[in-house]
């Protein structure tokens, strides 16, 4: 897996929105003048980043100490006090809007995830000793639970419309989201394999090869399986309800690659390639659902093109002024993922599997403002929208409409209900939903969702590519907040990664979290029980904390014939 970029990791906590605490001024202003002040470097590690921001918030809320030097560095406005205004100034200096680079960044080891340190100050008569101490993340989690009355369940009846039955696939909840590629039926994709005069491909495949890795049929004997082709992967993920097809084209740009750089959307580059094929392509062939919008266009360039060409999906409806054969150009993918040789295409297929997930309407699940690449951790934390080489999870499949009505089981608030979970990596894979209050008929609300994950089919390369991570088979639980947001540019998920005001920079509500999120084995198996007190097993309160008791306990039963039983029982 190519290193895409390294994103800063925030300590998993929520900063209070109403911090009014103020530390006393430092005695002795002469000392202040004599110190070398590194603005914002709260933990004195030589860097100013989101770790400092998190420690600052903990300090102001009384949950961490900082050293004298850290205090000096925290006084952003140099008024001799450290208060919430300094926190705001530090946040502004660190966090800027980050463009949606969508190929997931690299995974990190559990050791790196838990390596955050804070500085603890111990005072005694006549001296102050400063020592470094590991930040106790688990204790922090335990301290941030509140006792709040449980939510009563009022799940609405699931409806399938006049022409649909429970045996039919549901209408995709993201159908009218910010995407252009249909998640059901036939999707048409136009692929341009482009290089530059000064940056050619290391190995140039024949057109038949580009066609086969893009749209080829399933081949379990292929060494790249389950990433032998983009189309085959999506057929398995969608339970054979989405079929991607299209055409590929080869092109060498007119100028060296630098000519097209310093432009996030690469409009000059896109325009040149499209105009070169204007008399060759009828773009009506790439509108599978006949909605007047081209489903998706991929511009693949050499890996050597560098970081500015990292795979990214962008919307061109407002930025591209021309119609193509009467159609709008909407979702465009540009990326430096190439086919390595005749037997290695995984860099190409996995990158664009993820990007096409954006074209369907799914957001990124990894976190933009963090050092750690993952939004979901441990053996339960695999999803193609968080990292490559893994299948889509039940949360993604639900949003994309890759379940039939009868495969979606909803807890109805009974004293006790027992469900079955079938292997999620098969066409029979199903799920169980525990709603928070009333379940929206389009699933655009808050809920817990369970599935039985295995290492088969689309997940079969996980142990090979994530050998340092825990992996395996078992039941996993996701906490989903799928409320929509209406904007002038369209509808999207309110709590998606990158929507910082809504997510409090990933510290508050998020579209998806995994219950018992850790870098360990967090899959559930026979005999395991989940109840309030399990990390992350709670609904969101007004402050974005998972602090509301769901009011039910989940017990994992036996595994028989590749099917788990689970029992949901009301507490009290």
C-alpha positions, 0 to 999 in steps of 0.5 A: 500500500502506497503511503498517501499522507500522514494525518495528525492524530487527536487524543480521542476526547471532546473539548468543552464548547463552554470552557471559561477556565483561566489559569493564574498569571505566571509570577515573575514577568522577568522569567517570561522574558528570559524563556524561549517561547515556542508558541503552541508547543504545549507538550514541549516536543518541538512540534505544534500540532493537534496533540498540543490542541488536545492537551490544551483542552484537557488542561483547561478542563482540569484533566491534565497538567502542563509544565512551566514551559508548556504554560509559556508556550500556551499563552498565545496572546502573551497576556500572561494568562492561559485561557480559552482565547489562547485555545481558540488562537491555537486551533486557528493556527493549526487546523485549516480546511483540508481538501478531500483526499480520498485514498486512505492514508497509511495504517499505523501500529497500535504502539503508535496509536497509544504513544501520546504523552503529556507532561505532569508537573509535581510540586514540592517545597522550593522545587518543581519537578517535571516528568513525562507520563503516558496519557491513559486513554482507557482511563480517559474513556471511563471518565467521560461517561455520564448517566443519562436516562435511556432513549425509548425505542420507537422504530417506524415500520419499514416501507418498500413502496408500491412495487417493492417487497421485502425480498427486493433490494431497498431504495439506497438511502444515499440515492439523492446524496452528493454522488453521480454513480448509481449504487444499483443497476448499471454504472458506467465509468470512463477510464483515461490512462494518462502519462506525461512527456517527463513522467511516463509509466514504468510499465505500460499495459496493453489496452486489454489489460486496462480493460480487464482490471477495470471491468473484468469478470470475477476470477478467484484464481487471479493472484490479485483476487479479490482486487482482480478488477474494480467491477468484480469487487463491486459485484461481490460487495453489492450482492450482485446488484451493482454492475460497473462497465465502461471503456478505457482510453490511453493518452499522453499529455501535451505538457510536462506534469508540472504544467498542470500542478498547483491546481487542486481540481486540475481543470487544465489537465481534465479539459485537455484530455476530454477535448482530445477525445471529444470527437471519439467518445459519445459521453451518453454511453457513460450515463448508466441511469440516464439522469443527464450526468456522466456517472464517473470519470477516472484519470489515472496517472503514473505513481511517480507523478508525486503527492500532488496527484494522490487519488482524489474524487472531486465534483466538477458540476460547478467548476467545469463550464462545458456540457459533454454531448449534452451531459454534465460532468460531475464526479471526477477521480484523479490519481497516481495509481498505476498497474505495476505489471501483468500480475500486479494491479492492486494499487490501481484497483483498490485506489479506485474502488475507494474513490468510486465509493465517493462517486456513489455518495459515501464519505471517508471514514478515516479522520482528516485532522489526526496523525493516525490514519484510521477512523476505525480500529482493530479487528472490527475496523475494516471498511473500504472507505477507511482503508484499502484491501477490505470489503465495505461494512454493513454501514456502507452497504446499508447506505448503498442499498445493498440489502434486501428488505428481509436482510435488515432486521430491526430491534423493536423495543421488546424485552428480548429479541433473538436475531441471526447474523449470516456471513457478511461476505456472502450474498446472504449477509444481513444486519441488525439495527438498534435505533436511537428513538424512531428509525428514519424510513430512509435510515438517515438517523442515529442507530447501532448496526451489527454484522458478522464479518469474516475474512472471506471473499472481499476481505481475504487480503486483509491478513496479507496487507495488514499483517501487524493488525489484529484480524479475524471473524466475528460480530462487530457493532458500528455506531452510525449517525446518518442525519443528512445536511442540505446545502446549496450544492446538494445533500450530504451526510451531516457528520461526515469526515471533514465537516469540521463544524458539525463533528467538532474536528472529529471529536464529537458526533461522526458518521461512523464509529466502531463500538469498543474502538481500539487497536486490539481484537474488538470483534465479538464472539460466542459468550461475549456481552455488550452493555452500557460501559463498553467503550463507545456503546452509547448514543450521542448526547448534546455535546457529541459524547456517546453518553446516552445508555441504549438501554439494552444488552447484547449477548452473542450466542453460538456460531452454527452453519456460518451463522451467529445468534444474538440476543438483545434484551432490555435492561431493568 
